[in-house]
Amino acid sequence: DFVLLDEAGHPSEEGELFLIPPSIGLSQQLLNRDHHETYYAGVPRGPGGQLLRRHGDFMRRLPDEVYVAGGRVDDTMNLGGIKISSAEIERTLNLIDGIKETAAVAFADGQGPEQLAIFAVADQAWDADELKTEMNRRIKTQLNPLFKVLRVELIDQMPRTASGKVMRRKLRDQLT
């Protein structure tokens, strides 16, 4: 079974999809990694107090129990009223010389709409302010002149799931 939870962790007609274990195909343990920390830490409890497992997709329930998938929760952001995938931003910024990998995340600064932060793994020395200027130039000319990088964080490596996906939620948590 599953449940859709809104951003406050309450059952909703649209929101992030969470699985209610047990379920066929869900792992019971991981090698070389803490199973509970990987799949359950920081996840709200279900409506009946059940342990939930994060799925990561945004879903909307329509009449007659029809569901529409809206993509990965971590991968979509709303910048100034315009929705964009983090992958589009990252593809553009990963082409900068000396950048090995980037992760784009949106965060609320408490003063208005979501802001854009970029975490970058570089294979050459970069000054964060110079890198931010170059990233803003590329985003303005190649994506949308209304988007602006507010913060750049240089890191040694991206946090990843057991399957190798970047954990944008952990990166976003570092911004607060």
Chimera marker file (.cmm) of the C-alpha trace (Angstrom):
<marker_set name="trace">
<marker id="1" x="0.000" y="0.000" z="0.000" r="1" g="1" b="0" radius="0.5"/>
<marker id="2" x="1.037" y="3.648" z="-0.239" r="1" g="1" b="0" radius="0.5"/>
<marker id="3" x="0.085" y="7.124" z="0.909" r="1" g="1" b="0" radius="0.5"/>
<marker id="4" x="0.514" y="10.614" z="-0.558" r="1" g="1" b="0" radius="0.5"/>
<marker id="5" x="1.783" y="13.222" z="1.901" r="1" g="1" b="0" radius="0.5"/>
<marker id="6" x="1.937" y="16.987" z="1.467" r="1" g="1" b="0" radius="0.5"/>
<marker id="7" x="5.018" y="19.023" z="2.446" r="1" g="1" b="0" radius="0.5"/>
<marker id="8" x="3.830" y="19.136" z="6.078" r="1" g="1" b="0" radius="0.5"/>
<marker id="9" x="3.622" y="15.314" z="6.188" r="1" g="1" b="0" radius="0.5"/>
<marker id="10" x="-0.179" y="15.112" z="6.122" r="1" g="1" b="0" radius="0.5"/>
<marker id="11" x="-2.249" y="12.812" z="3.844" r="1" g="1" b="0" radius="0.5"/>
<marker id="12" x="-3.234" y="14.663" z="0.690" r="1" g="1" b="0" radius="0.5"/>
<marker id="13" x="-4.679" y="14.253" z="-2.804" r="1" g="1" b="0" radius="0.5"/>
<marker id="14" x="-1.290" y="15.248" z="-4.161" r="1" g="1" b="0" radius="0.5"/>
<marker id="15" x="2.181" y="15.065" z="-2.745" r="1" g="1" b="0" radius="0.5"/>
<marker id="16" x="5.155" y="12.793" z="-2.293" r="1" g="1" b="0" radius="0.5"/>
<marker id="17" x="4.501" y="9.054" z="-2.599" r="1" g="1" b="0" radius="0.5"/>
<marker id="18" x="5.468" y="6.898" z="0.395" r="1" g="1" b="0" radius="0.5"/>
<marker id="19" x="5.284" y="3.098" z="0.495" r="1" g="1" b="0" radius="0.5"/>
<marker id="20" x="3.826" y="1.311" z="3.512" r="1" g="1" b="0" radius="0.5"/>
<marker id="21" x="5.942" y="-1.802" z="4.222" r="1" g="1" b="0" radius="0.5"/>
<marker id="22" x="5.979" y="-4.695" z="3.972" r="1" g="1" b="0" radius="0.5"/>
<marker id="23" x="5.993" y="-4.825" z="0.216" r="1" g="1" b="0" radius="0.5"/>
<marker id="24" x="7.317" y="-7.272" z="-2.328" r="1" g="1" b="0" radius="0.5"/>
<marker id="25" x="10.630" y="-6.068" z="-3.684" r="1" g="1" b="0" radius="0.5"/>
<marker id="26" x="11.657" y="-3.841" z="-0.783" r="1" g="1" b="0" radius="0.5"/>
<marker id="27" x="15.068" y="-4.694" z="0.619" r="1" g="1" b="0" radius="0.5"/>
<marker id="28" x="15.413" y="-5.806" z="4.233" r="1" g="1" b="0" radius="0.5"/>
<marker id="29" x="19.091" y="-4.960" z="4.633" r="1" g="1" b="0" radius="0.5"/>
<marker id="30" x="21.972" y="-3.356" z="2.768" r="1" g="1" b="0" radius="0.5"/>
<marker id="31" x="25.603" y="-4.342" z="2.576" r="1" g="1" b="0" radius="0.5"/>
<marker id="32" x="28.075" y="-1.672" z="3.741" r="1" g="1" b="0" radius="0.5"/>
<marker id="33" x="25.345" y="0.804" z="4.637" r="1" g="1" b="0" radius="0.5"/>
<marker id="34" x="22.768" y="1.384" z="7.359" r="1" g="1" b="0" radius="0.5"/>
<marker id="35" x="19.418" y="0.190" z="5.929" r="1" g="1" b="0" radius="0.5"/>
<marker id="36" x="17.284" y="2.274" z="8.291" r="1" g="1" b="0" radius="0.5"/>
<marker id="37" x="19.314" y="5.464" z="7.753" r="1" g="1" b="0" radius="0.5"/>
<marker id="38" x="19.159" y="5.012" z="3.975" r="1" g="1" b="0" radius="0.5"/>
<marker id="39" x="15.428" y="4.378" z="3.589" r="1" g="1" b="0" radius="0.5"/>
<marker id="40" x="13.589" y="5.474" z="6.732" r="1" g="1" b="0" radius="0.5"/>
<marker id="41" x="15.454" y="8.232" z="8.605" r="1" g="1" b="0" radius="0.5"/>
<marker id="42" x="13.654" y="11.566" z="8.534" r="1" g="1" b="0" radius="0.5"/>
<marker id="43" x="10.519" y="10.094" z="6.957" r="1" g="1" b="0" radius="0.5"/>
<marker id="44" x="7.209" y="10.999" z="8.613" r="1" g="1" b="0" radius="0.5"/>
<marker id="45" x="4.944" y="8.294" z="10.015" r="1" g="1" b="0" radius="0.5"/>
<marker id="46" x="1.867" y="7.215" z="8.060" r="1" g="1" b="0" radius="0.5"/>
<marker id="47" x="-1.715" y="8.206" z="8.928" r="1" g="1" b="0" radius="0.5"/>
<marker id="48" x="-2.009" y="5.150" z="11.201" r="1" g="1" b="0" radius="0.5"/>
<marker id="49" x="1.470" y="5.606" z="12.676" r="1" g="1" b="0" radius="0.5"/>
<marker id="50" x="3.028" y="3.164" z="10.201" r="1" g="1" b="0" radius="0.5"/>
<marker id="51" x="6.685" y="3.212" z="9.264" r="1" g="1" b="0" radius="0.5"/>
<marker id="52" x="6.886" y="4.626" z="5.721" r="1" g="1" b="0" radius="0.5"/>
<marker id="53" x="9.521" y="4.218" z="3.050" r="1" g="1" b="0" radius="0.5"/>
<marker id="54" x="10.275" y="7.187" z="0.820" r="1" g="1" b="0" radius="0.5"/>
<marker id="55" x="9.555" y="6.546" z="-2.858" r="1" g="1" b="0" radius="0.5"/>
<marker id="56" x="10.584" y="9.990" z="-4.082" r="1" g="1" b="0" radius="0.5"/>
<marker id="57" x="7.976" y="10.670" z="-6.786" r="1" g="1" b="0" radius="0.5"/>
<marker id="58" x="5.316" y="13.379" z="-6.754" r="1" g="1" b="0" radius="0.5"/>
<marker id="59" x="1.824" y="11.988" z="-7.443" r="1" g="1" b="0" radius="0.5"/>
<marker id="60" x="-1.666" y="13.423" z="-7.880" r="1" g="1" b="0" radius="0.5"/>
<marker id="61" x="-4.848" y="11.416" z="-7.224" r="1" g="1" b="0" radius="0.5"/>
<marker id="62" x="-7.633" y="12.023" z="-9.751" r="1" g="1" b="0" radius="0.5"/>
<marker id="63" x="-11.234" y="10.807" z="-9.528" r="1" g="1" b="0" radius="0.5"/>
<marker id="64" x="-11.829" y="7.038" z="-9.822" r="1" g="1" b="0" radius="0.5"/>
<marker id="65" x="-8.482" y="6.237" z="-8.124" r="1" g="1" b="0" radius="0.5"/>
<marker id="66" x="-6.466" y="7.331" z="-11.156" r="1" g="1" b="0" radius="0.5"/>
<marker id="67" x="-2.977" y="8.671" z="-10.387" r="1" g="1" b="0" radius="0.5"/>
<marker id="68" x="-0.734" y="10.993" z="-12.363" r="1" g="1" b="0" radius="0.5"/>
<marker id="69" x="3.019" y="10.936" z="-11.761" r="1" g="1" b="0" radius="0.5"/>
<marker id="70" x="4.694" y="14.323" z="-11.609" r="1" g="1" b="0" radius="0.5"/>
<marker id="71" x="8.349" y="13.279" z="-11.546" r="1" g="1" b="0" radius="0.5"/>
<marker id="72" x="10.934" y="13.162" z="-8.789" r="1" g="1" b="0" radius="0.5"/>
<marker id="73" x="10.226" y="15.381" z="-5.798" r="1" g="1" b="0" radius="0.5"/>
<marker id="74" x="13.901" y="16.283" z="-5.423" r="1" g="1" b="0" radius="0.5"/>
<marker id="75" x="14.359" y="17.068" z="-9.104" r="1" g="1" b="0" radius="0.5"/>
<marker id="76" x="11.785" y="19.802" z="-9.736" r="1" g="1" b="0" radius="0.5"/>
<marker id="77" x="11.929" y="23.370" z="-8.488" r="1" g="1" b="0" radius="0.5"/>
<marker id="78" x="9.836" y="26.492" z="-8.869" r="1" g="1" b="0" radius="0.5"/>
<marker id="79" x="12.035" y="29.520" z="-9.500" r="1" g="1" b="0" radius="0.5"/>
<marker id="80" x="10.059" y="32.727" z="-9.730" r="1" g="1" b="0" radius="0.5"/>
<marker id="81" x="6.905" y="30.880" z="-10.806" r="1" g="1" b="0" radius="0.5"/>
<marker id="82" x="8.687" y="28.862" z="-13.499" r="1" g="1" b="0" radius="0.5"/>
<marker id="83" x="9.089" y="25.109" z="-13.013" r="1" g="1" b="0" radius="0.5"/>
<marker id="84" x="12.384" y="23.599" z="-14.078" r="1" g="1" b="0" radius="0.5"/>
<marker id="85" x="14.148" y="20.313" z="-13.540" r="1" g="1" b="0" radius="0.5"/>
<marker id="86" x="17.410" y="20.304" z="-11.643" r="1" g="1" b="0" radius="0.5"/>
<marker id="87" x="18.767" y="18.094" z="-14.448" r="1" g="1" b="0" radius="0.5"/>
<marker id="88" x="18.365" y="20.929" z="-16.989" r="1" g="1" b="0" radius="0.5"/>
<marker id="89" x="20.357" y="23.303" z="-14.802" r="1" g="1" b="0" radius="0.5"/>
<marker id="90" x="22.990" y="20.686" z="-13.989" r="1" g="1" b="0" radius="0.5"/>
<marker id="91" x="23.503" y="19.743" z="-17.665" r="1" g="1" b="0" radius="0.5"/>
<marker id="92" x="24.265" y="23.385" z="-18.412" r="1" g="1" b="0" radius="0.5"/>
<marker id="93" x="26.590" y="23.932" z="-15.446" r="1" g="1" b="0" radius="0.5"/>
<marker id="94" x="28.453" y="20.621" z="-15.808" r="1" g="1" b="0" radius="0.5"/>
<marker id="95" x="29.902" y="21.984" z="-19.070" r="1" g="1" b="0" radius="0.5"/>
<marker id="96" x="31.951" y="24.613" z="-17.216" r="1" g="1" b="0" radius="0.5"/>
<marker id="97" x="35.659" y="23.787" z="-17.433" r="1" g="1" b="0" radius="0.5"/>
<marker id="98" x="36.981" y="22.465" z="-14.143" r="1" g="1" b="0" radius="0.5"/>
<marker id="99" x="33.575" y="21.326" z="-12.867" r="1" g="1" b="0" radius="0.5"/>
<marker id="100" x="33.211" y="17.608" z="-12.357" r="1" g="1" b="0" radius="0.5"/>
<marker id="101" x="29.592" y="17.534" z="-11.137" r="1" g="1" b="0" radius="0.5"/>
<marker id="102" x="26.846" y="19.862" z="-9.902" r="1" g="1" b="0" radius="0.5"/>
<marker id="103" x="23.582" y="19.484" z="-8.005" r="1" g="1" b="0" radius="0.5"/>
<marker id="104" x="20.935" y="22.202" z="-8.219" r="1" g="1" b="0" radius="0.5"/>
<marker id="105" x="18.561" y="22.610" z="-5.267" r="1" g="1" b="0" radius="0.5"/>
<marker id="106" x="15.901" y="25.154" z="-4.450" r="1" g="1" b="0" radius="0.5"/>
<marker id="107" x="15.549" y="26.490" z="-0.927" r="1" g="1" b="0" radius="0.5"/>
<marker id="108" x="13.407" y="29.020" z="0.854" r="1" g="1" b="0" radius="0.5"/>
<marker id="109" x="15.298" y="31.937" z="2.362" r="1" g="1" b="0" radius="0.5"/>
<marker id="110" x="12.231" y="33.070" z="4.309" r="1" g="1" b="0" radius="0.5"/>
<marker id="111" x="11.939" y="36.291" z="2.312" r="1" g="1" b="0" radius="0.5"/>
<marker id="112" x="10.092" y="35.209" z="-0.810" r="1" g="1" b="0" radius="0.5"/>
<marker id="113" x="10.053" y="32.550" z="-3.507" r="1" g="1" b="0" radius="0.5"/>
<marker id="114" x="12.437" y="29.616" z="-3.707" r="1" g="1" b="0" radius="0.5"/>
<marker id="115" x="16.065" y="30.471" z="-4.388" r="1" g="1" b="0" radius="0.5"/>
<marker id="116" x="18.637" y="28.477" z="-6.347" r="1" g="1" b="0" radius="0.5"/>
<marker id="117" x="21.728" y="26.979" z="-4.748" r="1" g="1" b="0" radius="0.5"/>
<marker id="118" x="24.345" y="24.953" z="-6.579" r="1" g="1" b="0" radius="0.5"/>
<marker id="119" x="26.582" y="22.358" z="-4.985" r="1" g="1" b="0" radius="0.5"/>
<marker id="120" x="29.642" y="21.747" z="-7.109" r="1" g="1" b="0" radius="0.5"/>
<marker id="121" x="32.440" y="19.203" z="-7.155" r="1" g="1" b="0" radius="0.5"/>
<marker id="122" x="35.400" y="20.762" z="-8.948" r="1" g="1" b="0" radius="0.5"/>
<marker id="123" x="38.514" y="19.149" z="-10.347" r="1" g="1" b="0" radius="0.5"/>
<marker id="124" x="40.404" y="22.453" z="-10.273" r="1" g="1" b="0" radius="0.5"/>
<marker id="125" x="40.626" y="25.293" z="-7.770" r="1" g="1" b="0" radius="0.5"/>
<marker id="126" x="37.731" y="27.739" z="-8.027" r="1" g="1" b="0" radius="0.5"/>
<marker id="127" x="36.879" y="30.858" z="-6.089" r="1" g="1" b="0" radius="0.5"/>
<marker id="128" x="33.193" y="30.446" z="-5.100" r="1" g="1" b="0" radius="0.5"/>
<marker id="129" x="32.291" y="34.007" z="-6.137" r="1" g="1" b="0" radius="0.5"/>
<marker id="130" x="33.936" y="33.646" z="-9.556" r="1" g="1" b="0" radius="0.5"/>
<marker id="131" x="32.213" y="30.308" z="-10.069" r="1" g="1" b="0" radius="0.5"/>
<marker id="132" x="28.853" y="31.828" z="-9.103" r="1" g="1" b="0" radius="0.5"/>
<marker id="133" x="29.376" y="34.613" z="-11.668" r="1" g="1" b="0" radius="0.5"/>
<marker id="134" x="30.168" y="32.075" z="-14.403" r="1" g="1" b="0" radius="0.5"/>
<marker id="135" x="27.192" y="29.890" z="-13.444" r="1" g="1" b="0" radius="0.5"/>
<marker id="136" x="24.829" y="32.879" z="-13.554" r="1" g="1" b="0" radius="0.5"/>
<marker id="137" x="26.193" y="33.883" z="-16.962" r="1" g="1" b="0" radius="0.5"/>
<marker id="138" x="25.571" y="30.397" z="-18.370" r="1" g="1" b="0" radius="0.5"/>
<marker id="139" x="22.106" y="30.072" z="-16.858" r="1" g="1" b="0" radius="0.5"/>
<marker id="140" x="21.135" y="33.518" z="-18.174" r="1" g="1" b="0" radius="0.5"/>
<marker id="141" x="22.308" y="32.826" z="-21.733" r="1" g="1" b="0" radius="0.5"/>
<marker id="142" x="21.441" y="29.129" z="-22.045" r="1" g="1" b="0" radius="0.5"/>
<marker id="143" x="18.344" y="28.590" z="-19.879" r="1" g="1" b="0" radius="0.5"/>
<marker id="144" x="16.398" y="31.582" z="-18.623" r="1" g="1" b="0" radius="0.5"/>
<marker id="145" x="17.519" y="35.135" z="-17.871" r="1" g="1" b="0" radius="0.5"/>
<marker id="146" x="15.150" y="35.229" z="-14.875" r="1" g="1" b="0" radius="0.5"/>
<marker id="147" x="16.960" y="32.429" z="-13.017" r="1" g="1" b="0" radius="0.5"/>
<marker id="148" x="19.780" y="33.381" z="-10.683" r="1" g="1" b="0" radius="0.5"/>
<marker id="149" x="22.138" y="31.323" z="-8.522" r="1" g="1" b="0" radius="0.5"/>
<marker id="150" x="22.030" y="32.751" z="-5.005" r="1" g="1" b="0" radius="0.5"/>
<marker id="151" x="24.574" y="30.400" z="-3.398" r="1" g="1" b="0" radius="0.5"/>
<marker id="152" x="27.415" y="28.172" z="-4.579" r="1" g="1" b="0" radius="0.5"/>
<marker id="153" x="28.811" y="25.541" z="-2.235" r="1" g="1" b="0" radius="0.5"/>
<marker id="154" x="32.001" y="23.745" z="-3.237" r="1" g="1" b="0" radius="0.5"/>
<marker id="155" x="32.054" y="20.200" z="-1.838" r="1" g="1" b="0" radius="0.5"/>
<marker id="156" x="34.391" y="17.202" z="-2.157" r="1" g="1" b="0" radius="0.5"/>
<marker id="157" x="31.712" y="14.703" z="-3.197" r="1" g="1" b="0" radius="0.5"/>
<marker id="158" x="27.944" y="14.401" z="-3.584" r="1" g="1" b="0" radius="0.5"/>
<marker id="159" x="25.938" y="12.462" z="-0.990" r="1" g="1" b="0" radius="0.5"/>
<marker id="160" x="24.435" y="9.434" z="-2.723" r="1" g="1" b="0" radius="0.5"/>
<marker id="161" x="21.838" y="6.741" z="-2.158" r="1" g="1" b="0" radius="0.5"/>
<marker id="162" x="22.769" y="3.063" z="-2.175" r="1" g="1" b="0" radius="0.5"/>
<marker id="163" x="21.893" y="3.024" z="-5.890" r="1" g="1" b="0" radius="0.5"/>
<marker id="164" x="24.135" y="6.009" z="-6.642" r="1" g="1" b="0" radius="0.5"/>
<marker id="165" x="21.538" y="8.797" z="-6.975" r="1" g="1" b="0" radius="0.5"/>
<marker id="166" x="22.424" y="12.245" z="-5.625" r="1" g="1" b="0" radius="0.5"/>
<marker id="167" x="20.575" y="12.969" z="-2.382" r="1" g="1" b="0" radius="0.5"/>
<marker id="168" x="19.426" y="16.552" z="-3.002" r="1" g="1" b="0" radius="0.5"/>
<marker id="169" x="17.365" y="16.470" z="0.190" r="1" g="1" b="0" radius="0.5"/>
<marker id="170" x="20.591" y="16.140" z="2.250" r="1" g="1" b="0" radius="0.5"/>
<marker id="171" x="22.175" y="18.982" z="0.306" r="1" g="1" b="0" radius="0.5"/>
<marker id="172" x="19.101" y="21.188" z="0.879" r="1" g="1" b="0" radius="0.5"/>
<marker id="173" x="19.299" y="20.454" z="4.600" r="1" g="1" b="0" radius="0.5"/>
<marker id="174" x="22.840" y="21.890" z="4.630" r="1" g="1" b="0" radius="0.5"/>
<marker id="175" x="21.506" y="25.269" z="3.474" r="1" g="1" b="0" radius="0.5"/>
<marker id="176" x="19.421" y="25.960" z="6.574" r="1" g="1" b="0" radius="0.5"/>
<link id1="1" id2="2" r="1" g="1" b="0" radius="0.2"/>
<link id1="2" id2="3" r="1" g="1" b="0" radius="0.2"/>
<link id1="3" id2="4" r="1" g="1" b="0" radius="0.2"/>
<link id1="4" id2="5" r="1" g="1" b="0" radius="0.2"/>
<link id1="5" id2="6" r="1" g="1" b="0" radius="0.2"/>
<link id1="6" id2="7" r="1" g="1" b="0" radius="0.2"/>
<link id1="7" id2="8" r="1" g="1" b="0" radius="0.2"/>
<link id1="8" id2="9" r="1" g="1" b="0" radius="0.2"/>
<link id1="9" id2="10" r="1" g="1" b="0" radius="0.2"/>
<link id1="10" id2="11" r="1" g="1" b="0" radius="0.2"/>
<link id1="11" id2="12" r="1" g="1" b="0" radius="0.2"/>
<link id1="12" id2="13" r="1" g="1" b="0" radius="0.2"/>
<link id1="13" id2="14" r="1" g="1" b="0" radius="0.2"/>
<link id1="14" id2="15" r="1" g="1" b="0" radius="0.2"/>
<link id1="15" id2="16" r="1" g="1" b="0" radius="0.2"/>
<link id1="16" id2="17" r="1" g="1" b="0" radius="0.2"/>
<link id1="17" id2="18" r="1" g="1" b="0" radius="0.2"/>
<link id1="18" id2="19" r="1" g="1" b="0" radius="0.2"/>
<link id1="19" id2="20" r="1" g="1" b="0" radius="0.2"/>
<link id1="20" id2="21" r="1" g="1" b="0" radius="0.2"/>
<link id1="21" id2="22" r="1" g="1" b="0" radius="0.2"/>
<link id1="22" id2="23" r="1" g="1" b="0" radius="0.2"/>
<link id1="23" id2="24" r="1" g="1" b="0" radius="0.2"/>
<link id1="24" id2="25" r="1" g="1" b="0" radius="0.2"/>
<link id1="25" id2="26" r="1" g="1" b="0" radius="0.2"/>
<link id1="26" id2="27" r="1" g="1" b="0" radius="0.2"/>
<link id1="27" id2="28" r="1" g="1" b="0" radius="0.2"/>
<link id1="28" id2="29" r="1" g="1" b="0" radius="0.2"/>
<link id1="29" id2="30" r="1" g="1" b="0" radius="0.2"/>
<link id1="30" id2="31" r="1" g="1" b="0" radius="0.2"/>
<link id1="31" id2="32" r="1" g="1" b="0" radius="0.2"/>
<link id1="32" id2="33" r="1" g="1" b="0" radius="0.2"/>
<link id1="33" id2="34" r="1" g="1" b="0" radius="0.2"/>
<link id1="34" id2="35" r="1" g="1" b="0" radius="0.2"/>
<link id1="35" id2="36" r="1" g="1" b="0" radius="0.2"/>
<link id1="36" id2="37" r="1" g="1" b="0" radius="0.2"/>
<link id1="37" id2="38" r="1" g="1" b="0" radius="0.2"/>
<link id1="38" id2="39" r="1" g="1" b="0" radius="0.2"/>
<link id1="39" id2="40" r="1" g="1" b="0" radius="0.2"/>
<link id1="40" id2="41" r="1" g="1" b="0" radius="0.2"/>
<link id1="41" id2="42" r="1" g="1" b="0" radius="0.2"/>
<link id1="42" id2="43" r="1" g="1" b="0" radius="0.2"/>
<link id1="43" id2="44" r="1" g="1" b="0" radius="0.2"/>
<link id1="44" id2="45" r="1" g="1" b="0" radius="0.2"/>
<link id1="45" id2="46" r="1" g="1" b="0" radius="0.2"/>
<link id1="46" id2="47" r="1" g="1" b="0" radius="0.2"/>
<link id1="47" id2="48" r="1" g="1" b="0" radius="0.2"/>
<link id1="48" id2="49" r="1" g="1" b="0" radius="0.2"/>
<link id1="49" id2="50" r="1" g="1" b="0" radius="0.2"/>
<link id1="50" id2="51" r="1" g="1" b="0" radius="0.2"/>
<link id1="51" id2="52" r="1" g="1" b="0" radius="0.2"/>
<link id1="52" id2="53" r="1" g="1" b="0" radius="0.2"/>
<link id1="53" id2="54" r="1" g="1" b="0" radius="0.2"/>
<link id1="54" id2="55" r="1" g="1" b="0" radius="0.2"/>
<link id1="55" id2="56" r="1" g="1" b="0" radius="0.2"/>
<link id1="56" id2="57" r="1" g="1" b="0" radius="0.2"/>
<link id1="57" id2="58" r="1" g="1" b="0" radius="0.2"/>
<link id1="58" id2="59" r="1" g="1" b="0" radius="0.2"/>
<link id1="59" id2="60" r="1" g="1" b="0" radius="0.2"/>
<link id1="60" id2="61" r="1" g="1" b="0" radius="0.2"/>
<link id1="61" id2="62" r="1" g="1" b="0" radius="0.2"/>
<link id1="62" id2="63" r="1" g="1" b="0" radius="0.2"/>
<link id1="63" id2="64" r="1" g="1" b="0" radius="0.2"/>
<link id1="64" id2="65" r="1" g="1" b="0" radius="0.2"/>
<link id1="65" id2="66" r="1" g="1" b="0" radius="0.2"/>
<link id1="66" id2="67" r="1" g="1" b="0" radius="0.2"/>
<link id1="67" id2="68" r="1" g="1" b="0" radius="0.2"/>
<link id1="68" id2="69" r="1" g="1" b="0" radius="0.2"/>
<link id1="69" id2="70" r="1" g="1" b="0" radius="0.2"/>
<link id1="70" id2="71" r="1" g="1" b="0" radius="0.2"/>
<link id1="71" id2="72" r="1" g="1" b="0" radius="0.2"/>
<link id1="72" id2="73" r="1" g="1" b="0" radius="0.2"/>
<link id1="73" id2="74" r="1" g="1" b="0" radius="0.2"/>
<link id1="74" id2="75" r="1" g="1" b="0" radius="0.2"/>
<link id1="75" id2="76" r="1" g="1" b="0" radius="0.2"/>
<link id1="76" id2="77" r="1" g="1" b="0" radius="0.2"/>
<link id1="77" id2="78" r="1" g="1" b="0" radius="0.2"/>
<link id1="78" id2="79" r="1" g="1" b="0" radius="0.2"/>
<link id1="79" id2="80" r="1" g="1" b="0" radius="0.2"/>
<link id1="80" id2="81" r="1" g="1" b="0" radius="0.2"/>
<link id1="81" id2="82" r="1" g="1" b="0" radius="0.2"/>
<link id1="82" id2="83" r="1" g="1" b="0" radius="0.2"/>
<link id1="83" id2="84" r="1" g="1" b="0" radius="0.2"/>
<link id1="84" id2="85" r="1" g="1" b="0" radius="0.2"/>
<link id1="85" id2="86" r="1" g="1" b="0" radius="0.2"/>
<link id1="86" id2="87" r="1" g="1" b="0" radius="0.2"/>
<link id1="87" id2="88" r="1" g="1" b="0" radius="0.2"/>
<link id1="88" id2="89" r="1" g="1" b="0" radius="0.2"/>
<link id1="89" id2="90" r="1" g="1" b="0" radius="0.2"/>
<link id1="90" id2="91" r="1" g="1" b="0" radius="0.2"/>
<link id1="91" id2="92" r="1" g="1" b="0" radius="0.2"/>
<link id1="92" id2="93" r="1" g="1" b="0" radius="0.2"/>
<link id1="93" id2="94" r="1" g="1" b="0" radius="0.2"/>
<link id1="94" id2="95" r="1" g="1" b="0" radius="0.2"/>
<link id1="95" id2="96" r="1" g="1" b="0" radius="0.2"/>
<link id1="96" id2="97" r="1" g="1" b="0" radius="0.2"/>
<link id1="97" id2="98" r="1" g="1" b="0" radius="0.2"/>
<link id1="98" id2="99" r="1" g="1" b="0" radius="0.2"/>
<link id1="99" id2="100" r="1" g="1" b="0" radius="0.2"/>
<link id1="100" id2="101" r="1" g="1" b="0" radius="0.2"/>
<link id1="101" id2="102" r="1" g="1" b="0" radius="0.2"/>
<link id1="102" id2="103" r="1" g="1" b="0" radius="0.2"/>
<link id1="103" id2="104" r="1" g="1" b="0" radius="0.2"/>
<link id1="104" id2="105" r="1" g="1" b="0" radius="0.2"/>
<link id1="105" id2="106" r="1" g="1" b="0" radius="0.2"/>
<link id1="106" id2="107" r="1" g="1" b="0" radius="0.2"/>
<link id1="107" id2="108" r="1" g="1" b="0" radius="0.2"/>
<link id1="108" id2="109" r="1" g="1" b="0" radius="0.2"/>
<link id1="109" id2="110" r="1" g="1" b="0" radius="0.2"/>
<link id1="110" id2="111" r="1" g="1" b="0" radius="0.2"/>
<link id1="111" id2="112" r="1" g="1" b="0" radius="0.2"/>
<link id1="112" id2="113" r="1" g="1" b="0" radius="0.2"/>
<link id1="113" id2="114" r="1" g="1" b="0" radius="0.2"/>
<link id1="114" id2="115" r="1" g="1" b="0" radius="0.2"/>
<link id1="115" id2="116" r="1" g="1" b="0" radius="0.2"/>
<link id1="116" id2="117" r="1" g="1" b="0" radius="0.2"/>
<link id1="117" id2="118" r="1" g="1" b="0" radius="0.2"/>
<link id1="118" id2="119" r="1" g="1" b="0" radius="0.2"/>
<link id1="119" id2="120" r="1" g="1" b="0" radius="0.2"/>
<link id1="120" id2="121" r="1" g="1" b="0" radius="0.2"/>
<link id1="121" id2="122" r="1" g="1" b="0" radius="0.2"/>
<link id1="122" id2="123" r="1" g="1" b="0" radius="0.2"/>
<link id1="123" id2="124" r="1" g="1" b="0" radius="0.2"/>
<link id1="124" id2="125" r="1" g="1" b="0" radius="0.2"/>
<link id1="125" id2="126" r="1" g="1" b="0" radius="0.2"/>
<link id1="126" id2="127" r="1" g="1" b="0" radius="0.2"/>
<link id1="127" id2="128" r="1" g="1" b="0" radius="0.2"/>
<link id1="128" id2="129" r="1" g="1" b="0" radius="0.2"/>
<link id1="129" id2="130" r="1" g="1" b="0" radius="0.2"/>
<link id1="130" id2="131" r="1" g="1" b="0" radius="0.2"/>
<link id1="131" id2="132" r="1" g="1" b="0" radius="0.2"/>
<link id1="132" id2="133" r="1" g="1" b="0" radius="0.2"/>
<link id1="133" id2="134" r="1" g="1" b="0" radius="0.2"/>
<link id1="134" id2="135" r="1" g="1" b="0" radius="0.2"/>
<link id1="135" id2="136" r="1" g="1" b="0" radius="0.2"/>
<link id1="136" id2="137" r="1" g="1" b="0" radius="0.2"/>
<link id1="137" id2="138" r="1" g="1" b="0" radius="0.2"/>
<link id1="138" id2="139" r="1" g="1" b="0" radius="0.2"/>
<link id1="139" id2="140" r="1" g="1" b="0" radius="0.2"/>
<link id1="140" id2="141" r="1" g="1" b="0" radius="0.2"/>
<link id1="141" id2="142" r="1" g="1" b="0" radius="0.2"/>
<link id1="142" id2="143" r="1" g="1" b="0" radius="0.2"/>
<link id1="143" id2="144" r="1" g="1" b="0" radius="0.2"/>
<link id1="144" id2="145" r="1" g="1" b="0" radius="0.2"/>
<link id1="145" id2="146" r="1" g="1" b="0" radius="0.2"/>
<link id1="146" id2="147" r="1" g="1" b="0" radius="0.2"/>
<link id1="147" id2="148" r="1" g="1" b="0" radius="0.2"/>
<link id1="148" id2="149" r="1" g="1" b="0" radius="0.2"/>
<link id1="149" id2="150" r="1" g="1" b="0" radius="0.2"/>
<link id1="150" id2="151" r="1" g="1" b="0" radius="0.2"/>
<link id1="151" id2="152" r="1" g="1" b="0" radius="0.2"/>
<link id1="152" id2="153" r="1" g="1" b="0" radius="0.2"/>
<link id1="153" id2="154" r="1" g="1" b="0" radius="0.2"/>
<link id1="154" id2="155" r="1" g="1" b="0" radius="0.2"/>
<link id1="155" id2="156" r="1" g="1" b="0" radius="0.2"/>
<link id1="156" id2="157" r="1" g="1" b="0" radius="0.2"/>
<link id1="157" id2="158" r="1" g="1" b="0" radius="0.2"/>
<link id1="158" id2="159" r="1" g="1" b="0" radius="0.2"/>
<link id1="159" id2="160" r="1" g="1" b="0" radius="0.2"/>
<link id1="160" id2="161" r="1" g="1" b="0" radius="0.2"/>
<link id1="161" id2="162" r="1" g="1" b="0" radius="0.2"/>
<link id1="162" id2="163" r="1" g="1" b="0" radius="0.2"/>
<link id1="163" id2="164" r="1" g="1" b="0" radius="0.2"/>
<link id1="164" id2="165" r="1" g="1" b="0" radius="0.2"/>
<link id1="165" id2="166" r="1" g="1" b="0" radius="0.2"/>
<link id1="166" id2="167" r="1" g="1" b="0" radius="0.2"/>
<link id1="167" id2="168" r="1" g="1" b="0" radius="0.2"/>
<link id1="168" id2="169" r="1" g="1" b="0" radius="0.2"/>
<link id1="169" id2="170" r="1" g="1" b="0" radius="0.2"/>
<link id1="170" id2="171" r="1" g="1" b="0" radius="0.2"/>
<link id1="171" id2="172" r="1" g="1" b="0" radius="0.2"/>
<link id1="172" id2="173" r="1" g="1" b="0" radius="0.2"/>
<link id1="173" id2="174" r="1" g="1" b="0" radius="0.2"/>
<link id1="174" id2="175" r="1" g="1" b="0" radius="0.2"/>
<link id1="175" id2="176" r="1" g="1" b="0" radius="0.2"/>
</marker_set>
